[in-house]
Amino acid sequence: MPFDKGKFVSDFTESGMEEAQAELLAENQAVMLGQLASKQDLEDMRTGFLAEQVGLSHEIDGKIDEATSAVRREVNEQIQKTRLLIDDVQIDVRKTEAHLEGVMKTGFQTIDRKFSVLAVSNTTIILAVMGFMAFLFRG
């Protein structure tokens, strides 16, 4: 709604204000009203804000996509490194198993030889004792 400077001045002069004062007040009122934003100004600002919001939204989406891709790459690299470490550990386990099997085989062979020697010794002692007992009973 446009400002009616003449009506403004006449309303104040009819109420007893001097015309010069009413005109000065009307002039100041017109300047102040001219500085207020119009509906179109507000609509233009709203449109600008919406456009800026869309731009920021796209920018944020792009940054989120970049960060997501970077995290995925890092996770995939760590998975690959972990798989390589697991492979290394499995190789070490197989080597250790083979070594332990060799040690156990050697140990069991040593025990078998000692039992064989012990069995021969026991057999020899038993035969000697039996021979001695046979000698004692003949005599």
Buried (B, 14 or more C-beta within 10 A) or exposed (E): EEEEBEEBBBEBBEEEBEEEEBBEBBEEBBEEEEEEEEEEEEEEEEEEEEEEEEEEEEEEEEEEEEEEEEEEEEEEEEEEEEEEEEEEEEEEEEEEEEEEEEEEEEEEEEEEEEEEEEEEEEEEEEEEEEEEEEEEEEE
